[in-house]
């Protein structure tokens, strides 16, 4: 398995877990529709942050 495949699997799992975590937390506070959109936006933001952090780490190692 290449580093790219590992990275995409990690990213997918992170996004999946974070999405449902945010959905659960915001559902306690807000209506279901706004909870869905907030969790979607936050999970996308967190995923992109992690992707850039991982790429930066690998570039420093190489």
N, C-alpha and C positions, 0 to 999 in steps of 0.2 A: 504494500500500500504506500502510495507516495505521500509527501507532506501535504500536497494540495487536497488530496482525498481526506486525509485526517482533519485538515482545517475545515473543510466543508461539512464533515460529519459533526465536529465539535460545534460549529456555528449553528447548524440545524437544531441540534439538541438544546443548545443555549437558548435559541430563539423560541423553541417549543415550550421549554420550561418557564422562561420568563414571561411569555405571552399569557400562559394560564395563571401564573402567579399574579401578574398585574390585573388580569381579568377578575380573579377572585377578590383581590384587595379592593379594587375600584368598585366592584359590584356591591360591596358592603356599604360604600359611601354614596354611590351615584345610581342613576337609572341604568338599565341594561345597555341601551344603545350607546350612551356616552362612555360607559365603561368599556365597551368593545372598541370604540375608536381610540380612546386613550391608551388602552393596552396595546393596540396595534401600533400606534405611533411610537410609544416608548420601547416596544420590543424591537422595532426597526432601528431606532436610534442606538439602542444598546448593542445590537448585532453589528452595526457599522463601526461603532467604537471598538468593539472587540476585534473585528477584522483588521482595523488599522493598527491596533496595539500588537497583534500577533505578527503582522507583516513587518512592523518596525523592529520587533525583537529578532526576527529571522534575518533581516538585513544587517543588523548589528553583529550577529553571530557569524555570518558569511563575510 
